[in-house]
Amino acid sequence: FGHKTCELFGGAMPVGYSPTGWGQPSQMPQIWKGFGIDSASCYRGIATHVVPAEFLWEAPDGSTVLGLRFGTHPRYGFGIYVYRPVVLGRKIYRSDADQDTGMTWTQANFPFHTCDEDSYKSDYFELQPVVRYDKSKIAETMRLFIEEQLTSAATPHINAIHGFDSGFPNPYELQLVLDTAKEFEYEIFVSTLPDYVQAVKSELKNPKKVIGELRYPVKDGLYTQTFGVMVSSGIPIKKKNFLVEWELQKWAEPFATIAWTLSKDYPASFLEKAWKFLFQAHPHDTIGGCATNRVFTDTMYRLNQCEDIAKNILRESFKHIVLQINNPDLKGKEAALVVFNNLPFSRSELVSAVVDFDQNPDFQDVRIIDSKGREIEHALEYVDEEKIPFYHPFDRLLSFSATRVKIHFLAENIPAFGYRTFKVTPYTFKELGYSFRPVRGERREFRSLVTGVNTMENEHLKVKINPDGTLDVTDKKNGITYKNMHYFEDVGECGNAWIHAMPTFDKVITSLGHPAQISKIMDTPLKASFKIELVMRLPEFYDPFRERRSDHLRDFPIVSIVTLTKNARRVDIQTTIDNTVKDHRFRAMFPTHLKTSVSHAESIFDVIERPIKLPECKDWVEPQPMTTPQVSFADVSNGKVGVAIINEGLKEYEVVDTPERTIALTLMRGFEMKSFSRVDRKDPDPEPNGRQNLGVHRYRYAIYPHKGDWRTGEVFKEAYIHNSRLRAVECGGQKGTLPKDCSFMEITPADLIISAVKQSEDGNALIVRFFNPTDETATGSIRFFKPLAEAILVNLLEEPLEQLRLNDEHTVILKVPKKKIMTVKLILRE
């Protein structure tokens, strides 16, 4: 999209520019190179004590780009040192004390401000700005600027960036450059980023190298902090963004592509619209949760629009596919249930589906038959009577009077990136052989996953719920029990969107030892669930004058549904909180007691290893934050066994540096939001509670014990299964060309993680993107359900790199180096 947009304006500059990201993911050099870009300009996350302003940045796969930090005051340097004193009459900048950001009424030439009671909180504007151009300051200001920049420069080429938030170009800027060139001994001129990059390349000798993610905190300096704690700001936006990205990227686009190979028009314009809505939610302050409440509201609207488009694309694709399934043997009241799998490996897991039949007061139960004629074990959760809108293309809106049934059944071997068809038949109590209606759900067999008081157990795990609601989780195969998992911790918060800070006088409050109300809410051979209800008493707000939280406490209700299903290797948890207090951080805690010095977490196209012990950061401008970012899992392992905490859209975790090695999952962080537009940031946003996250919030996460480390324990695979629950479609049947069970595509081995399936930009082929997050080369294949003419390895611009070997007309042979992102173009045989 970026390249296509740039083409409208004459073409894209082949330089990477991501100055304000909150640190940089490890794989960015590989991504830049994939687009034909060999330089990257950024400044957050790469401090002056790590490398000079010009350096070599290497991705885990070995891809390298020229890294550029823009000196010691990136983005603002020339503006602070030279432009403001010379053109605007501001103080000469010699230290951070000389920022000179104040304004008085008498200083302004023509100030303007709306001041009625409805709008007085708006900003002031200078309507007739006066330029106080003082040429005599050029020599001193340029000397200070150059001296400061040379402290970290590796070449004689200084990039004099002049950029302020919300600032407009000033006609005097060109005059300033011309006068400076006359007054100063250096060659000074207006240039472009491509020319600057080329000049640095020509002079840079033996550059220092940095490998992997850029999240280094700052020892000293201004405007260069990483602000890594931003990942816990605006969690509702981040959680919503995760769900919407997943819906669009992992469901809508791939199945639209499959439907296109089955002769459906590709919804390119709808997908482009969805992606644009998503991109509009991604400016750094927006997705960072650092903007005003109005931005928050607008962002949620854009994410909702993207989600609606994605869901409709997926539904239309499912319609097209099921119409082609050969399923002519349905009779009368029988319905087909088609279960879809969006991952490139087969899966066996519990499916929960809500199916409808013609309303019948005598309904008792269903029977589920798979495509091989085998009856499938199931459990009913509820039965209801509903009137449901029924759309007919050539009639008015109709009403379907239905018996609605929620069922759970074990769907085994759902084909890789494909579907499996089941037949569902409703039965009355008489058809089941009863002369009178039995109590629905009455137990006739005593198999259960509930094996004791507040205890669940399946083939792999045993879960015991303690009186305070914590969980003792036993990994039966590996013979280890993790005790007191899933308690809650609350601390005070007096920071802001960018910084987490605890009050000077604060106390940590946990749920340990608090009595919980525990109730069994589902007990079947396939699924068991317990509800755990807690009420913590938390301080109402932070009192800045006392530097502590309020003595007044309020109830803080927490409800967790803990679920174990047949054959599952993880414990699923859904937690709902009602946030009734302000200025605090609330986390779920999972003690592991595993001896290790590192943790691992999913990052962008990668898995990152991070040390648990923090470096000494005394007196630094920005100490190393204790918390770190993740995508869908964080893992702790001693090499023999491990525990992963899988999540759905929660971006921050910490492994606490104590013997318990507790994984802390941040659920919310509430703080008083200050307006980003105000220089001193003391005036609150017109709606100051927007980042306090008051009200009801829901979270999904899971405990996954495993053997070995994250790789041998297949943590990535389990995380994707958790976040990609199987989808089900109820439909009729007819003759078709597709089989009842079908795998559209399979990628092996499981180490290869699918990233994208889409139509190629030229509209003639499929694009399949995946990556290898491990430290070893993966040898495997792509198997596609339609015959292939050829397969081509392409870059991220979809330009050809090399021809790939076909093992047969359906199978492409793969050899994927460690940490490599690979994009393959599949051309179908006509």
Secondary structure, 3 states (H helix, E strand, C coil): CHHHHHHCCCCCCCCEECCCCCCECCCHHHHHHHCCCCEEECCCCCCCCCCCCEEEEECCCCCEEEEECCCCCCCCHHHHHHHHHHHHCCCCCCCHHHCCCCCCCCCCCCEECCCCCCCCCCCCEECCCCCCCCHHHHHHHHHHHHHHHHCCCCCCCCCCCCCCCCCCCCCHHHHHHHHHHHHCCCCCCCCCHHHHHHHHHHHCCCCCEEECCECCCCCCCCCCCCCHHHHHCCHHHHHHHHHHHHHHHHHHHHHHHHHHHCCCCCCHHHHHHHHHHHHCCCCHHHHCCCCCHHHHHHHHHHHHHHHHHHHHHHHHHHHHHHCCEECCCCCCCCEEEEEEECCCCCEEEEEEEEEEEECCCCEEEEEEEECCCCEECEEEEEEEEEEEEECCCCCCCEEEEEEEEEEEEEEEEECCCEEEEEEEEEEECCCCCCCCCCCCCCCCCCCCCEEECCEEECCCEEEEECCCCCEEEEECCCCEEEEEECEEEEEECCCCCCCCCCCCECCCEECCCCCCEEEEEEECCCEEEEEEEEEEEEECCEECCCCEECCCEEEEEEEEEEEEECCCCCEEEEEEEEECCCCEEEEEEECCCCCCCEEEEEECCEEEEEECCCCCCCCCCCCCCCCEECCCEEEEECCCEEEEEEECCCCEEEECCCCCCCEEEEEEEECCCECCCCCCCCCECCCCCCCCCCEEEEEEEEEEEEECCCCCCCHHHHHHHHHCCCEEEEECCECCCECCEEECEEEECCCCEEEEEEECCCCCCEEEEEECCCCCCEEEEEEECCCEEEEEEECCCCCEEEEECEEECCEEEEEECCCCEEEEEEEECC
